[in-house]
Amino acid sequence: MVSLETEIIRRLDVISDKLSETNRLLTSTYNQQLLSQSEVRSSGLQQVVTNLNDVSIDYLELSSRVSNMLEIKGILTIGQLIQKRSADLLSFRNFGPRSLEEIRQQLSRFDLYLRDDE
């Protein structure tokens, strides 16, 4: 059985490889069409979010209470979670600062952050 950290590291390696390929493609496109720098960064970020949308929040090993709350709100993947702001999560009923801190701690183990924590 593969450990959680091993699986996340494997998936992050896949994401890194895909980002490298995306970067190569974007650079080529930039040279051909003279794209702006902001468009290049935006496209690369979208690729990361797309890949993290394949990774379940279960890999974060959140408490049952926090995990259940996220699932009820339709946040099922890490990609969906990192697109949220702290205020979005704190607006959920019975979701407080301790739950938010738990999410931040677990995301930070993998160098990931909520949208407004970057």
Biopython code that builds the backbone (N, CA, C, O; Angstrom):
import numpy as np
from Bio.PDB.StructureBuilder import StructureBuilder

atoms = [
    (1, "MET", "N", (0.849, -1.184, 0.000)),
    (1, "MET", "CA", (0.000, 0.000, 0.000)),
    (1, "MET", "C", (0.895, 1.249, 0.000)),
    (1, "MET", "O", (1.842, 1.346, 0.780)),
    (2, "VAL", "N", (0.592, 2.158, -0.849)),
    (2, "VAL", "CA", (1.379, 3.378, -0.995)),
    (2, "VAL", "C", (0.961, 4.375, 0.082)),
    (2, "VAL", "O", (-0.228, 4.604, 0.302)),
    (3, "SER", "N", (1.947, 4.963, 0.746)),
    (3, "SER", "CA", (1.625, 5.934, 1.791)),
    (3, "SER", "C", (1.089, 7.214, 1.162)),
    (3, "SER", "O", (1.302, 7.485, -0.020)),
    (4, "LEU", "N", (0.410, 7.971, 1.958)),
    (4, "LEU", "CA", (-0.181, 9.228, 1.501)),
    (4, "LEU", "C", (0.883, 10.160, 0.955)),
    (4, "LEU", "O", (0.731, 10.712, -0.135)),
    (5, "GLU", "N", (1.960, 10.338, 1.706)),
    (5, "GLU", "CA", (3.010, 11.259, 1.268)),
    (5, "GLU", "C", (3.652, 10.787, -0.020)),
    (5, "GLU", "O", (3.958, 11.600, -0.892)),
    (6, "THR", "N", (3.863, 9.474, -0.156)),
    (6, "THR", "CA", (4.447, 8.933, -1.380)),
    (6, "THR", "C", (3.533, 9.198, -2.561)),
    (6, "THR", "O", (3.995, 9.590, -3.633)),
    (7, "GLU", "N", (2.247, 8.989, -2.373)),
    (7, "GLU", "CA", (1.285, 9.219, -3.458)),
    (7, "GLU", "C", (1.226, 10.695, -3.843)),
    (7, "GLU", "O", (1.188, 11.021, -5.029)),
    (8, "ILE", "N", (1.218, 11.579, -2.867)),
    (8, "ILE", "CA", (1.171, 13.012, -3.161)),
    (8, "ILE", "C", (2.458, 13.442, -3.857)),
    (8, "ILE", "O", (2.418, 14.223, -4.809)),
    (9, "ILE", "N", (3.593, 12.942, -3.392)),
    (9, "ILE", "CA", (4.863, 13.278, -4.037)),
    (9, "ILE", "C", (4.862, 12.779, -5.473)),
    (9, "ILE", "O", (5.313, 13.485, -6.375)),
    (10, "ARG", "N", (4.356, 11.563, -5.695)),
    (10, "ARG", "CA", (4.269, 11.030, -7.051)),
    (10, "ARG", "C", (3.396, 11.920, -7.930)),
    (10, "ARG", "O", (3.757, 12.233, -9.065)),
    (11, "ARG", "N", (2.248, 12.324, -7.398)),
    (11, "ARG", "CA", (1.337, 13.165, -8.178)),
    (11, "ARG", "C", (1.924, 14.554, -8.407)),
    (11, "ARG", "O", (1.734, 15.137, -9.475)),
    (12, "LEU", "N", (2.631, 15.086, -7.419)),
    (12, "LEU", "CA", (3.273, 16.382, -7.602)),
    (12, "LEU", "C", (4.389, 16.297, -8.635)),
    (12, "LEU", "O", (4.625, 17.255, -9.371)),
    (13, "ASP", "N", (5.080, 15.156, -8.699)),
    (13, "ASP", "CA", (6.088, 14.949, -9.742)),
    (13, "ASP", "C", (5.442, 14.952, -11.124)),
    (13, "ASP", "O", (5.981, 15.521, -12.073)),
    (14, "VAL", "N", (4.278, 14.310, -11.224)),
    (14, "VAL", "CA", (3.549, 14.310, -12.493)),
    (14, "VAL", "C", (3.155, 15.736, -12.866)),
    (14, "VAL", "O", (3.286, 16.144, -14.020)),
    (15, "ILE", "N", (2.672, 16.490, -11.876)),
    (15, "ILE", "CA", (2.299, 17.884, -12.107)),
    (15, "ILE", "C", (3.513, 18.676, -12.556)),
    (15, "ILE", "O", (3.418, 19.481, -13.482)),
    (16, "SER", "N", (4.649, 18.459, -11.914)),
    (16, "SER", "CA", (5.883, 19.162, -12.283)),
    (16, "SER", "C", (6.263, 18.855, -13.724)),
    (16, "SER", "O", (6.634, 19.755, -14.477)),
    (17, "ASP", "N", (6.170, 17.574, -14.112)),
    (17, "ASP", "CA", (6.477, 17.189, -15.493)),
    (17, "ASP", "C", (5.529, 17.868, -16.475)),
    (17, "ASP", "O", (5.948, 18.357, -17.525)),
    (18, "LYS", "N", (4.254, 17.891, -16.122)),
    (18, "LYS", "CA", (3.273, 18.528, -17.006)),
    (18, "LYS", "C", (3.498, 20.037, -17.089)),
    (18, "LYS", "O", (3.297, 20.645, -18.140)),
    (19, "LEU", "N", (3.915, 20.631, -15.978)),
    (19, "LEU", "CA", (4.229, 22.062, -16.001)),
    (19, "LEU", "C", (5.427, 22.341, -16.908)),
    (19, "LEU", "O", (5.451, 23.340, -17.627)),
    (20, "SER", "N", (6.415, 21.453, -16.866)),
    (20, "SER", "CA", (7.581, 21.628, -17.733)),
    (20, "SER", "C", (7.159, 21.557, -19.200)),
    (20, "SER", "O", (7.591, 22.368, -20.020)),
    (21, "GLU", "N", (6.324, 20.594, -19.515)),
    (21, "GLU", "CA", (5.828, 20.472, -20.884)),
    (21, "GLU", "C", (4.974, 21.682, -21.261)),
    (21, "GLU", "O", (5.079, 22.203, -22.372)),
    (22, "THR", "N", (4.127, 22.124, -20.327)),
    (22, "THR", "CA", (3.312, 23.316, -20.569)),
    (22, "THR", "C", (4.195, 24.526, -20.804)),
    (22, "THR", "O", (3.925, 25.335, -21.692)),
    (23, "ASN", "N", (5.245, 24.652, -20.015)),
    (23, "ASN", "CA", (6.170, 25.764, -20.172)),
    (23, "ASN", "C", (6.819, 25.743, -21.557)),
    (23, "ASN", "O", (6.933, 26.777, -22.215)),
    (24, "ARG", "N", (7.240, 24.555, -21.989)),
    (24, "ARG", "CA", (7.854, 24.424, -23.308)),
    (24, "ARG", "C", (6.866, 24.845, -24.406)),
    (24, "ARG", "O", (7.215, 25.583, -25.328)),
    (25, "LEU", "N", (5.640, 24.363, -24.283)),
    (25, "LEU", "CA", (4.630, 24.713, -25.278)),
    (25, "LEU", "C", (4.302, 26.205, -25.256)),
    (25, "LEU", "O", (4.149, 26.836, -26.302)),
    (26, "LEU", "N", (4.199, 26.751, -24.059)),
    (26, "LEU", "CA", (3.890, 28.169, -23.940)),
    (26, "LEU", "C", (5.013, 29.039, -24.486)),
    (26, "LEU", "O", (4.761, 30.059, -25.128)),
    (27, "THR", "N", (6.243, 28.634, -24.231)),
    (27, "THR", "CA", (7.384, 29.397, -24.746)),
    (27, "THR", "C", (7.384, 29.386, -26.262)),
    (27, "THR", "O", (7.629, 30.407, -26.904)),
    (28, "SER", "N", (7.110, 28.230, -26.822)),
    (28, "SER", "CA", (7.040, 28.120, -28.280)),
    (28, "SER", "C", (5.928, 29.008, -28.838)),
    (28, "SER", "O", (6.118, 29.727, -29.819)),
    (29, "THR", "N", (4.777, 28.941, -28.194)),
    (29, "THR", "CA", (3.648, 29.762, -28.633)),
    (29, "THR", "C", (3.968, 31.246, -28.496)),
    (29, "THR", "O", (3.620, 32.053, -29.358)),
    (30, "TYR", "N", (4.637, 31.591, -27.397)),
    (30, "TYR", "CA", (5.020, 32.991, -27.177)),
    (30, "TYR", "C", (5.923, 33.481, -28.303)),
    (30, "TYR", "O", (5.724, 34.567, -28.848)),
    (31, "ASN", "N", (6.908, 32.673, -28.637)),
    (31, "ASN", "CA", (7.835, 33.073, -29.696)),
    (31, "ASN", "C", (7.136, 33.214, -31.044)),
    (31, "ASN", "O", (7.493, 34.073, -31.850)),
    (32, "GLN", "N", (6.147, 32.374, -31.281)),
    (32, "GLN", "CA", (5.444, 32.420, -32.558)),
    (32, "GLN", "C", (4.431, 33.562, -32.619)),
    (32, "GLN", "O", (4.280, 34.199, -33.662)),
    (33, "GLN", "N", (3.755, 33.818, -31.540)),
    (33, "GLN", "CA", (2.646, 34.781, -31.567)),
    (33, "GLN", "C", (2.885, 36.007, -30.696)),
    (33, "GLN", "O", (2.010, 36.867, -30.595)),
    (34, "LEU", "N", (4.050, 36.105, -30.067)),
    (34, "LEU", "CA", (4.396, 37.239, -29.212)),
    (34, "LEU", "C", (3.354, 37.476, -28.117)),
    (34, "LEU", "O", (2.849, 38.583, -27.934)),
    (35, "LEU", "N", (3.050, 36.373, -27.385)),
    (35, "LEU", "CA", (2.087, 36.479, -26.290)),
    (35, "LEU", "C", (2.669, 37.313, -25.160)),
    (35, "LEU", "O", (3.887, 37.389, -25.002)),
    (36, "SER", "N", (1.822, 37.921, -24.392)),
    (36, "SER", "CA", (2.276, 38.704, -23.250)),
    (36, "SER", "C", (2.690, 37.784, -22.106)),
    (36, "SER", "O", (2.237, 36.641, -22.043)),
    (37, "GLN", "N", (3.534, 38.260, -21.208)),
    (37, "GLN", "CA", (3.984, 37.480, -20.068)),
    (37, "GLN", "C", (2.827, 37.057, -19.169)),
    (37, "GLN", "O", (2.834, 35.946, -18.640)),
    (38, "SER", "N", (1.846, 37.915, -18.991)),
    (38, "SER", "CA", (0.733, 37.564, -18.114)),
    (38, "SER", "C", (-0.059, 36.389, -18.664)),
    (38, "SER", "O", (-0.567, 35.579, -17.890)),
    (39, "GLU", "N", (-0.175, 36.279, -19.973)),
    (39, "GLU", "CA", (-0.889, 35.150, -20.569)),
    (39, "GLU", "C", (-0.125, 33.852, -20.347)),
    (39, "GLU", "O", (-0.739, 32.808, -20.129)),
    (40, "VAL", "N", (1.185, 33.898, -20.399)),
    (40, "VAL", "CA", (1.999, 32.716, -20.176)),
    (40, "VAL", "C", (1.823, 32.228, -18.741)),
    (40, "VAL", "O", (1.584, 31.041, -18.518)),
    (41, "ARG", "N", (1.938, 33.128, -17.770)),
    (41, "ARG", "CA", (1.781, 32.746, -16.362)),
    (41, "ARG", "C", (0.383, 32.210, -16.098)),
    (41, "ARG", "O", (0.222, 31.219, -15.387)),
    (42, "SER", "N", (-0.613, 32.848, -16.658)),
    (42, "SER", "CA", (-1.994, 32.427, -16.457)),
    (42, "SER", "C", (-2.213, 31.008, -16.981)),
    (42, "SER", "O", (-2.868, 30.202, -16.321)),
    (43, "SER", "N", (-1.683, 30.702, -18.141)),
    (43, "SER", "CA", (-1.854, 29.368, -18.722)),
    (43, "SER", "C", (-1.157, 28.313, -17.888)),
    (43, "SER", "O", (-1.700, 27.226, -17.694)),
    (44, "GLY", "N", (0.036, 28.609, -17.389)),
    (44, "GLY", "CA", (0.754, 27.666, -16.529)),
    (44, "GLY", "C", (0.011, 27.405, -15.243)),
    (44, "GLY", "O", (-0.063, 26.259, -14.798)),
    (45, "LEU", "N", (-0.540, 28.434, -14.634)),
    (45, "LEU", "CA", (-1.299, 28.280, -13.393)),
    (45, "LEU", "C", (-2.530, 27.420, -13.635)),
    (45, "LEU", "O", (-2.853, 26.563, -12.812)),
    (46, "GLN", "N", (-3.216, 27.631, -14.738)),
    (46, "GLN", "CA", (-4.408, 26.843, -15.040)),
    (46, "GLN", "C", (-4.057, 25.357, -15.151)),
    (46, "GLN", "O", (-4.841, 24.509, -14.724)),
    (47, "GLN", "N", (-2.892, 25.031, -15.717)),
    (47, "GLN", "CA", (-2.466, 23.638, -15.837)),
    (47, "GLN", "C", (-2.274, 23.010, -14.458)),
    (47, "GLN", "O", (-2.670, 21.864, -14.247)),
    (48, "VAL", "N", (-1.673, 23.742, -13.516)),
    (48, "VAL", "CA", (-1.483, 23.230, -12.158)),
    (48, "VAL", "C", (-2.822, 22.945, -11.518)),
    (48, "VAL", "O", (-3.020, 21.871, -10.950)),
    (49, "VAL", "N", (-3.747, 23.890, -11.600)),
    (49, "VAL", "CA", (-5.059, 23.717, -10.986)),
    (49, "VAL", "C", (-5.788, 22.536, -11.607)),
    (49, "VAL", "O", (-6.454, 21.784, -10.896)),
    (50, "THR", "N", (-5.674, 22.360, -12.917)),
    (50, "THR", "CA", (-6.323, 21.240, -13.577)),
    (50, "THR", "C", (-5.804, 19.917, -13.038)),
    (50, "THR", "O", (-6.599, 19.012, -12.779)),
    (51, "ASN", "N", (-4.494, 19.777, -12.861)),
    (51, "ASN", "CA", (-3.935, 18.530, -12.345)),
    (51, "ASN", "C", (-4.303, 18.298, -10.886)),
    (51, "ASN", "O", (-4.577, 17.161, -10.501)),
    (52, "LEU", "N", (-4.316, 19.330, -10.074)),
    (52, "LEU", "CA", (-4.695, 19.167, -8.669)),
    (52, "LEU", "C", (-6.180, 18.856, -8.536)),
    (52, "LEU", "O", (-6.618, 18.382, -7.488)),
    (53, "ASN", "N", (-6.954, 19.114, -9.573)),
    (53, "ASN", "CA", (-8.365, 18.742, -9.546)),
    (53, "ASN", "C", (-8.534, 17.229, -9.621)),
    (53, "ASN", "O", (-9.632, 16.717, -9.404)),
    (54, "ASP", "N", (-7.457, 16.509, -9.925)),
    (54, "ASP", "CA", (-7.495, 15.054, -9.958)),
    (54, "ASP", "C", (-7.141, 14.437, -8.604)),
    (54, "ASP", "O", (-7.275, 13.226, -8.425)),
    (55, "VAL", "N", (-6.689, 15.257, -7.646)),
    (55, "VAL", "CA", (-6.217, 14.745, -6.350)),
    (55, "VAL", "C", (-7.281, 15.007, -5.286)),
    (55, "VAL", "O", (-7.645, 16.152, -5.022)),
    (56, "SER", "N", (-7.767, 13.932, -4.686)),
    (56, "SER", "CA", (-8.814, 14.030, -3.666)),
    (56, "SER", "C", (-8.298, 14.731, -2.411)),
    (56, "SER", "O", (-7.117, 14.643, -2.075)),
    (57, "ILE", "N", (-9.210, 15.431, -1.723)),
    (57, "ILE", "CA", (-8.840, 16.059, -0.448)),
    (57, "ILE", "C", (-8.487, 15.014, 0.602)),
    (57, "ILE", "O", (-7.888, 15.347, 1.624)),
    (58, "ASP", "N", (-8.849, 13.759, 0.366)),
    (58, "ASP", "CA", (-8.516, 12.690, 1.304)),
    (58, "ASP", "C", (-7.006, 12.591, 1.516)),
    (58, "ASP", "O", (-6.561, 12.190, 2.591)),
    (59, "TYR", "N", (-6.216, 12.949, 0.507)),
    (59, "TYR", "CA", (-4.763, 12.883, 0.611)),
    (59, "TYR", "C", (-4.196, 13.882, 1.621)),
    (59, "TYR", "O", (-3.041, 13.763, 2.029)),
    (60, "LEU", "N", (-4.992, 14.853, 2.021)),
    (60, "LEU", "CA", (-4.524, 15.828, 3.004)),
    (60, "LEU", "C", (-4.637, 15.309, 4.436)),
    (60, "LEU", "O", (-4.103, 15.919, 5.362)),
    (61, "GLU", "N", (-5.327, 14.193, 4.617)),
    (61, "GLU", "CA", (-5.537, 13.602, 5.937)),
    (61, "GLU", "C", (-6.130, 14.610, 6.920)),
    (61, "GLU", "O", (-5.635, 14.777, 8.035)),
    (62, "LEU", "N", (-7.186, 15.270, 6.490)),
    (62, "LEU", "CA", (-7.905, 16.208, 7.350)),
    (62, "LEU", "C", (-8.771, 15.431, 8.333)),
    (62, "LEU", "O", (-9.104, 14.268, 8.104)),
    (63, "SER", "N", (-9.128, 16.086, 9.424)),
    (63, "SER", "CA", (-10.027, 15.445, 10.379)),
    (63, "SER", "C", (-11.357, 15.157, 9.683)),
    (63, "SER", "O", (-11.701, 15.786, 8.683)),
    (64, "SER", "N", (-12.090, 14.197, 10.231)),
    (64, "SER", "CA", (-13.384, 13.832, 9.642)),
    (64, "SER", "C", (-14.318, 15.035, 9.579)),
    (64, "SER", "O", (-15.026, 15.231, 8.592)),
    (65, "ARG", "N", (-14.314, 15.826, 10.625)),
    (65, "ARG", "CA", (-15.206, 16.992, 10.681)),
    (65, "ARG", "C", (-14.926, 17.956, 9.531)),
    (65, "ARG", "O", (-15.848, 18.386, 8.838)),
    (66, "VAL", "N", (-13.662, 18.290, 9.332)),
    (66, "VAL", "CA", (-13.294, 19.237, 8.270)),
    (66, "VAL", "C", (-13.514, 18.604, 6.898)),
    (66, "VAL", "O", (-14.051, 19.246, 5.996)),
    (67, "SER", "N", (-13.105, 17.362, 6.742)),
    (67, "SER", "CA", (-13.280, 16.663, 5.469)),
    (67, "SER", "C", (-14.758, 16.576, 5.091)),
    (67, "SER", "O", (-15.126, 16.846, 3.948)),
    (68, "ASN", "N", (-15.596, 16.202, 6.042)),
    (68, "ASN", "CA", (-17.036, 16.105, 5.782)),
    (68, "ASN", "C", (-17.621, 17.463, 5.404)),
    (68, "ASN", "O", (-18.460, 17.551, 4.507)),
    (69, "MET", "N", (-17.183, 18.516, 6.082)),
    (69, "MET", "CA", (-17.680, 19.867, 5.795)),
    (69, "MET", "C", (-17.341, 20.249, 4.352)),
    (69, "MET", "O", (-18.186, 20.776, 3.629)),
    (70, "LEU", "N", (-16.109, 19.983, 3.943)),
    (70, "LEU", "CA", (-15.698, 20.322, 2.578)),
    (70, "LEU", "C", (-16.504, 19.523, 1.559)),
    (70, "LEU", "O", (-16.949, 20.068, 0.549)),
    (71, "GLU", "N", (-16.689, 18.240, 1.824)),
    (71, "GLU", "CA", (-17.453, 17.403, 0.906)),
    (71, "GLU", "C", (-18.894, 17.875, 0.783)),
    (71, "GLU", "O", (-19.456, 17.887, -0.312)),
    (72, "ILE", "N", (-19.493, 18.264, 1.905)),
    (72, "ILE", "CA", (-20.869, 18.782, 1.882)),
    (72, "ILE", "C", (-20.948, 20.028, 1.001)),
    (72, "ILE", "O", (-21.934, 20.235, 0.294)),
    (73, "LYS", "N", (-19.908, 20.850, 1.047)),
    (73, "LYS", "CA", (-19.877, 22.079, 0.255)),
    (73, "LYS", "C", (-19.389, 21.838, -1.181)),
    (73, "LYS", "O", (-19.222, 22.787, -1.947)),
    (74, "GLY", "N", (-19.162, 20.574, -1.541)),
    (74, "GLY", "CA", (-18.782, 20.245, -2.908)),
    (74, "GLY", "C", (-17.309, 20.434, -3.221)),
    (74, "GLY", "O", (-16.923, 20.460, -4.389)),
    (75, "ILE", "N", (-16.488, 20.566, -2.199)),
    (75, "ILE", "CA", (-15.038, 20.711, -2.385)),
    (75, "ILE", "C", (-14.444, 19.323, -2.205)),
    (75, "ILE", "O", (-14.230, 18.872, -1.080)),
    (76, "LEU", "N", (-14.178, 18.650, -3.314)),
    (76, "LEU", "CA", (-13.769, 17.254, -3.283)),
    (76, "LEU", "C", (-12.304, 17.047, -3.645)),
    (76, "LEU", "O", (-11.745, 15.981, -3.383)),
    (77, "THR", "N", (-11.681, 18.052, -4.243)),
    (77, "THR", "CA", (-10.290, 17.892, -4.680)),
    (77, "THR", "C", (-9.420, 19.021, -4.124)),
    (77, "THR", "O", (-9.917, 20.072, -3.719)),
    (78, "ILE", "N", (-8.113, 18.774, -4.116)),
    (78, "ILE", "CA", (-7.177, 19.788, -3.656)),
    (78, "ILE", "C", (-7.237, 21.006, -4.564)),
    (78, "ILE", "O", (-7.129, 22.138, -4.092)),
    (79, "GLY", "N", (-7.409, 20.784, -5.861)),
    (79, "GLY", "CA", (-7.519, 21.900, -6.803)),
    (79, "GLY", "C", (-8.684, 22.816, -6.481)),
    (79, "GLY", "O", (-8.559, 24.039, -6.552)),
    (80, "GLN", "N", (-9.812, 22.230, -6.126)),
    (80, "GLN", "CA", (-10.971, 23.039, -5.747)),
    (80, "GLN", "C", (-10.699, 23.796, -4.457)),
    (80, "GLN", "O", (-11.097, 24.951, -4.311)),
    (81, "LEU", "N", (-10.021, 23.142, -3.522)),
    (81, "LEU", "CA", (-9.756, 23.752, -2.225)),
    (81, "LEU", "C", (-8.815, 24.948, -2.343)),
    (81, "LEU", "O", (-9.073, 25.989, -1.739)),
    (82, "ILE", "N", (-7.735, 24.823, -3.103)),
    (82, "ILE", "CA", (-6.758, 25.914, -3.168)),
    (82, "ILE", "C", (-7.272, 27.113, -3.962)),
    (82, "ILE", "O", (-6.647, 28.173, -3.960)),
    (83, "GLN", "N", (-8.397, 26.950, -4.632)),
    (83, "GLN", "CA", (-9.009, 28.089, -5.317)),
    (83, "GLN", "C", (-9.865, 28.919, -4.362)),
    (83, "GLN", "O", (-10.302, 30.015, -4.715)),
    (84, "LYS", "N", (-10.106, 28.405, -3.159)),
    (84, "LYS", "CA", (-10.935, 29.105, -2.180)),
    (84, "LYS", "C", (-10.103, 30.101, -1.378)),
    (84, "LYS", "O", (-8.900, 29.920, -1.184)),
    (85, "ARG", "N", (-10.767, 31.145, -0.922)),
    (85, "ARG", "CA", (-10.161, 32.118, -0.012)),
    (85, "ARG", "C", (-10.556, 31.727, 1.413)),
    (85, "ARG", "O", (-11.524, 30.996, 1.624)),
    (86, "SER", "N", (-9.801, 32.218, 2.370)),
    (86, "SER", "CA", (-10.112, 31.959, 3.779)),
    (86, "SER", "C", (-11.543, 32.370, 4.094)),
    (86, "SER", "O", (-12.279, 31.638, 4.757)),
    (87, "ALA", "N", (-11.927, 33.541, 3.616)),
    (87, "ALA", "CA", (-13.280, 34.054, 3.892)),
    (87, "ALA", "C", (-14.355, 33.130, 3.333)),
    (87, "ALA", "O", (-15.421, 32.983, 3.930)),
    (88, "ASP", "N", (-14.077, 32.501, 2.178)),
    (88, "ASP", "CA", (-15.039, 31.554, 1.600)),
    (88, "ASP", "C", (-15.288, 30.405, 2.579)),
    (88, "ASP", "O", (-16.431, 30.028, 2.837)),
    (89, "LEU", "N", (-14.202, 29.859, 3.116)),
    (89, "LEU", "CA", (-14.323, 28.724, 4.029)),
    (89, "LEU", "C", (-14.946, 29.140, 5.355)),
    (89, "LEU", "O", (-15.783, 28.425, 5.906)),
    (90, "LEU", "N", (-14.537, 30.290, 5.862)),
    (90, "LEU", "CA", (-15.080, 30.754, 7.144)),
    (90, "LEU", "C", (-16.560, 31.119, 7.056)),
    (90, "LEU", "O", (-17.233, 31.229, 8.081)),
    (91, "SER", "N", (-17.064, 31.304, 5.850)),
    (91, "SER", "CA", (-18.486, 31.615, 5.691)),
    (91, "SER", "C", (-19.365, 30.377, 5.859)),
    (91, "SER", "O", (-20.581, 30.496, 6.009)),
    (92, "PHE", "N", (-18.754, 29.188, 5.835)),
    (92, "PHE", "CA", (-19.520, 27.959, 6.025)),
    (92, "PHE", "C", (-19.947, 27.861, 7.487)),
    (92, "PHE", "O", (-19.171, 28.160, 8.395)),
    (93, "ARG", "N", (-21.173, 27.444, 7.696)),
    (93, "ARG", "CA", (-21.698, 27.294, 9.051)),
    (93, "ARG", "C", (-20.861, 26.278, 9.819)),
    (93, "ARG", "O", (-20.537, 25.210, 9.299)),
    (94, "ASN", "N", (-20.515, 26.616, 11.054)),
    (94, "ASN", "CA", (-19.717, 25.776, 11.955)),
    (94, "ASN", "C", (-18.289, 25.524, 11.473)),
    (94, "ASN", "O", (-17.635, 24.583, 11.921)),
    (95, "PHE", "N", (-17.818, 26.352, 10.576)),
    (95, "PHE", "CA", (-16.434, 26.255, 10.115)),
    (95, "PHE", "C", (-15.690, 27.452, 10.676)),
    (95, "PHE", "O", (-15.940, 28.588, 10.272)),
    (96, "GLY", "N", (-14.776, 27.205, 11.606)),
    (96, "GLY", "CA", (-14.114, 28.305, 12.298)),
    (96, "GLY", "C", (-12.622, 28.358, 12.074)),
    (96, "GLY", "O", (-12.081, 27.656, 11.220)),
    (97, "PRO", "N", (-11.961, 29.200, 12.854)),
    (97, "PRO", "CA", (-10.515, 29.398, 12.710)),
    (97, "PRO", "C", (-9.691, 28.116, 12.898)),
    (97, "PRO", "O", (-8.675, 27.938, 12.228)),
    (98, "ARG", "N", (-10.115, 27.231, 13.794)),
    (98, "ARG", "CA", (-9.358, 25.988, 13.992)),
    (98, "ARG", "C", (-9.425, 25.093, 12.757)),
    (98, "ARG", "O", (-8.429, 24.482, 12.370)),
    (99, "SER", "N", (-10.600, 25.019, 12.146)),
    (99, "SER", "CA", (-10.744, 24.231, 10.919)),
    (99, "SER", "C", (-9.897, 24.838, 9.805)),
    (99, "SER", "O", (-9.238, 24.119, 9.054)),
    (100, "LEU", "N", (-9.918, 26.154, 9.704)),
    (100, "LEU", "CA", (-9.118, 26.847, 8.698)),
    (100, "LEU", "C", (-7.628, 26.589, 8.922)),
    (100, "LEU", "O", (-6.891, 26.341, 7.969)),
    (101, "GLU", "N", (-7.192, 26.647, 10.159)),
    (101, "GLU", "CA", (-5.781, 26.411, 10.478)),
    (101, "GLU", "C", (-5.374, 24.977, 10.142)),
    (101, "GLU", "O", (-4.265, 24.740, 9.662)),
    (102, "GLU", "N", (-6.261, 24.030, 10.390)),
    (102, "GLU", "CA", (-5.977, 22.630, 10.049)),
    (102, "GLU", "C", (-5.752, 22.488, 8.542)),
    (102, "GLU", "O", (-4.811, 21.821, 8.111)),
    (103, "ILE", "N", (-6.609, 23.109, 7.756)),
    (103, "ILE", "CA", (-6.458, 23.059, 6.298)),
    (103, "ILE", "C", (-5.141, 23.702, 5.876)),
    (103, "ILE", "O", (-4.411, 23.150, 5.053)),
    (104, "ARG", "N", (-4.841, 24.859, 6.436)),
    (104, "ARG", "CA", (-3.585, 25.543, 6.084)),
    (104, "ARG", "C", (-2.369, 24.679, 6.414)),
    (104, "ARG", "O", (-1.432, 24.595, 5.621)),
    (105, "GLN", "N", (-2.383, 24.042, 7.577)),
    (105, "GLN", "CA", (-1.255, 23.203, 7.983)),
    (105, "GLN", "C", (-1.076, 22.016, 7.041)),
    (105, "GLN", "O", (0.039, 21.697, 6.628)),
    (106, "GLN", "N", (-2.177, 21.377, 6.714)),
    (106, "GLN", "CA", (-2.082, 20.203, 5.851)),
    (106, "GLN", "C", (-1.659, 20.588, 4.428)),
    (106, "GLN", "O", (-0.867, 19.876, 3.810)),
    (107, "LEU", "N", (-2.170, 21.690, 3.908)),
    (107, "LEU", "CA", (-1.755, 22.145, 2.582)),
    (107, "LEU", "C", (-0.276, 22.527, 2.577)),
    (107, "LEU", "O", (0.443, 22.228, 1.624)),
    (108, "SER", "N", (0.175, 23.186, 3.642)),
    (108, "SER", "CA", (1.559, 23.661, 3.679)),
    (108, "SER", "C", (2.561, 22.510, 3.687)),
    (108, "SER", "O", (3.710, 22.699, 3.289)),
    (109, "ARG", "N", (2.156, 21.336, 4.127)),
    (109, "ARG", "CA", (3.042, 20.163, 4.080)),
    (109, "ARG", "C", (3.494, 19.873, 2.651)),
    (109, "ARG", "O", (4.560, 19.297, 2.432)),
    (110, "PHE", "N", (2.677, 20.278, 1.690)),
    (110, "PHE", "CA", (2.972, 20.025, 0.279)),
    (110, "PHE", "C", (3.222, 21.321, -0.476)),
    (110, "PHE", "O", (3.130, 21.373, -1.703)),
    (111, "ASP", "N", (3.541, 22.373, 0.287)),
    (111, "ASP", "CA", (3.826, 23.688, -0.293)),
    (111, "ASP", "C", (2.651, 24.202, -1.124)),
    (111, "ASP", "O", (2.832, 24.786, -2.192)),
    (112, "LEU", "N", (1.453, 23.973, -0.612)),
    (112, "LEU", "CA", (0.224, 24.466, -1.243)),
    (112, "LEU", "C", (-0.452, 25.424, -0.281)),
    (112, "LEU", "O", (-0.270, 25.339, 0.934)),
    (113, "TYR", "N", (-1.240, 26.345, -0.843)),
    (113, "TYR", "CA", (-1.861, 27.382, -0.030)),
    (113, "TYR", "C", (-3.240, 27.723, -0.577)),
    (113, "TYR", "O", (-3.539, 27.483, -1.747)),
    (114, "LEU", "N", (-4.074, 28.286, 0.294)),
    (114, "LEU", "CA", (-5.343, 28.836, -0.152)),
    (114, "LEU", "C", (-5.078, 30.036, -1.033)),
    (114, "LEU", "O", (-3.983, 30.598, -1.017)),
    (115, "ARG", "N", (-6.057, 30.422, -1.784)),
    (115, "ARG", "CA", (-5.901, 31.499, -2.768)),
    (115, "ARG", "C", (-5.368, 32.804, -2.176)),
    (115, "ARG", "O", (-4.558, 33.481, -2.809)),
    (116, "ASP", "N", (-5.812, 33.164, -0.975)),
    (116, "ASP", "CA", (-5.379, 34.440, -0.380)),
    (116, "ASP", "C", (-4.196, 34.286, 0.569)),
    (116, "ASP", "O", (-3.806, 35.256, 1.219)),
    (117, "ASP", "N", (-3.619, 33.098, 0.663)),
    (117, "ASP", "CA", (-2.470, 32.875, 1.540)),
    (117, "ASP", "C", (-1.133, 32.892, 0.788)),
    (117, "ASP", "O", (-0.076, 32.811, 1.413)),
    (118, "GLU", "N", (-1.168, 32.992, -0.519)),
    (118, "GLU", "CA", (0.064, 32.897, -1.326)),
    (118, "GLU", "C", (1.025, 34.021, -1.035)),
    (118, "GLU", "O", (2.102, 34.082, -1.629)),
]
sb = StructureBuilder()
sb.init_structure("model")
sb.init_model(0)
sb.init_chain("A")
sb.init_seg("    ")
for serial, (resi, resn, name, xyz) in enumerate(atoms, 1):
    if name == "N":
        sb.init_residue(resn, " ", resi, " ")
    sb.init_atom(name, np.array(xyz, "f"), 0.0, 1.0, " ", f" {name:<3s}", serial, name[0])
structure = sb.get_structure()
